Amino acid sequence: QVQLVESGGGSVQDGGSLRLSCAASGFRVDDYCMGWFRQAPGKEREGIATIDGGDSAYARSVKGRFTISEDLAENTVYLQMDYLKPEDTAMYYCARPQLGRGCPAAFDPQFFNIWGRGTQVTVSS
């Protein structure tokens, strides 16, 4: 059974940090492009970061503040979020494409077919 389960969300003050986890089952995370996305009320779902092997990529909105990584022993993908801003407030999701053929060039949710249920991040000013 293929499954992604996010955790680590919560409430933090402006400028604070959180680390999100995405625990995978039914496949190895290093065999696929893994991505983090977020969606705030009234906003479109937004791609945040992807990782595939040694390659990672970030949206301009989070570059320099967020770091994506993989722990193969835990079969888990992480998103370290530093210098959080109120505009980072959203539901955060991890996802992967159906096939292990690398990461799409654009952070478009339509290319990701398997999703977790999400974890809420709230940043107060």
Backbone torsions as a table, in degrees:
resi	resn	phi	psi	omega
1	GLN	NA	122.2	178.7
2	VAL	-83.6	128.1	-176.2
3	GLN	-152.2	144.1	173.3
4	LEU	-126.0	131.2	-178.5
5	VAL	-129.7	115.4	178.5
6	GLU	-87.6	151.3	174.2
7	SER	-155.9	170.3	175.4
8	GLY	102.1	-4.4	177.7
9	GLY	-70.5	168.8	-179.6
10	GLY	168.7	-164.7	179.9
11	SER	-108.8	136.6	-177.7
12	VAL	-147.1	154.5	177.3
13	GLN	-77.8	156.7	173.2
14	ASP	-48.5	128.3	-178.5
15	GLY	91.6	-5.0	-178.8
16	GLY	-82.2	-175.2	-175.9
17	SER	-132.5	151.3	171.7
18	LEU	-144.6	152.9	172.0
19	ARG	-121.3	118.5	177.4
20	LEU	-92.8	146.4	177.2
21	SER	-120.7	145.9	174.3
22	CYS	-129.8	102.0	-179.8
23	ALA	-87.1	125.1	-177.1
24	ALA	-105.6	145.7	173.1
25	SER	-137.6	151.8	179.3
26	GLY	87.3	-5.4	177.2
27	PHE	-162.5	166.8	177.0
28	ARG	-96.8	131.2	-174.8
29	VAL	-64.9	-28.2	-179.4
30	ASP	-75.9	-6.8	176.2
31	ASP	-88.2	-4.6	-174.7
32	TYR	-137.9	156.2	162.0
33	CYS	-66.5	130.1	176.6
34	MET	-116.6	137.9	-176.0
35	GLY	-131.8	153.5	170.5
36	TRP	-113.6	137.2	179.5
37	PHE	-133.3	165.0	175.5
38	ARG	-145.7	155.3	177.8
39	GLN	-146.2	122.2	176.0
40	ALA	-99.2	156.4	178.5
41	PRO	-55.9	131.7	-179.6
42	GLY	77.7	3.3	-178.3
43	LYS	-115.7	158.6	173.0
44	GLU	-74.3	153.4	173.8
45	ARG	-66.5	132.4	-170.0
46	GLU	-120.2	130.3	173.7
47	GLY	-72.8	137.6	-175.6
48	ILE	-110.9	-51.5	-174.4
49	ALA	-160.6	153.0	173.9
50	THR	-135.6	155.6	175.7
51	ILE	-143.3	138.5	178.6
52	ASP	-151.5	109.2	-173.3
53	GLY	61.8	-129.0	179.1
54	GLY	-87.8	2.4	-175.3
55	ASP	-101.9	133.2	175.0
56	SER	-132.8	154.9	179.4
57	ALA	-145.1	152.5	-174.6
58	TYR	-136.1	147.5	169.5
59	ALA	-69.3	150.5	-179.3
60	ARG	-60.2	-28.7	-177.9
61	SER	-67.6	-20.5	-176.5
62	VAL	-123.8	-6.8	-176.7
63	LYS	-59.7	132.8	-176.9
64	GLY	90.5	-14.1	179.3
65	ARG	-113.7	-34.3	-177.6
66	PHE	-109.8	149.6	177.5
67	THR	-135.2	125.7	176.9
68	ILE	-98.2	142.7	180.0
69	SER	-152.3	167.2	177.5
70	GLU	-129.2	139.9	170.2
71	ASP	-113.6	104.2	-174.0
72	LEU	-68.2	-33.8	178.6
73	ALA	-62.9	-35.7	178.9
74	GLU	-92.3	-8.1	-175.9
75	ASN	52.8	47.0	-172.8
76	THR	-133.7	140.6	174.2
77	VAL	-105.4	138.4	-178.1
78	TYR	-118.4	154.8	170.3
79	LEU	-131.9	105.5	175.1
80	GLN	-84.0	121.9	-176.3
81	MET	-116.9	115.6	178.6
82	ASP	-117.9	160.2	179.5
83	TYR	51.9	48.8	-177.6
84	LEU	-65.7	146.4	-179.6
85	LYS	-121.6	157.2	176.4
86	PRO	-54.8	-33.6	179.2
87	GLU	-70.2	-8.1	172.6
88	ASP	-80.3	-8.5	-179.8
89	THR	-60.2	123.4	-176.3
90	ALA	-177.3	170.1	165.3
91	MET	-85.2	128.7	-177.6
92	TYR	-106.3	133.2	-177.1
93	TYR	-124.8	146.5	166.1
94	CYS	-107.4	156.0	-173.9
95	ALA	-159.6	164.5	174.0
96	ARG	-144.7	154.9	172.9
97	PRO	-70.8	167.0	177.8
98	GLN	-66.3	-38.1	-176.1
99	LEU	-112.2	150.5	178.7
100	GLY	-88.8	72.1	-176.5
101	ARG	-122.1	28.1	178.8
102	GLY	89.8	176.7	-176.7
103	CYS	-90.2	141.0	172.0
104	PRO	-61.6	153.8	-179.6
105	ALA	-68.4	-32.8	-178.7
106	ALA	-106.4	152.4	177.3
107	PHE	-84.5	69.4	-177.3
108	ASP	-106.5	119.0	-178.8
109	PRO	-59.6	-23.3	-175.9
110	GLN	-65.4	-19.4	179.3
111	PHE	-87.2	-2.3	179.5
112	PHE	-110.9	124.6	-168.7
113	ASN	-108.1	-20.3	-178.1
114	ILE	-118.2	124.6	-171.2
115	TRP	-129.5	149.6	167.1
116	GLY	-83.0	-179.9	-178.6
117	ARG	-85.3	-17.1	175.7
118	GLY	100.4	159.7	174.4
119	THR	-138.9	135.4	-172.8
120	GLN	-83.6	134.4	173.4
121	VAL	-120.5	126.2	179.2
122	THR	-126.0	124.6	-178.9
123	VAL	-118.3	120.2	-178.3
124	SER	-102.3	147.2	-179.5
125	SER	-90.1	NA	NA
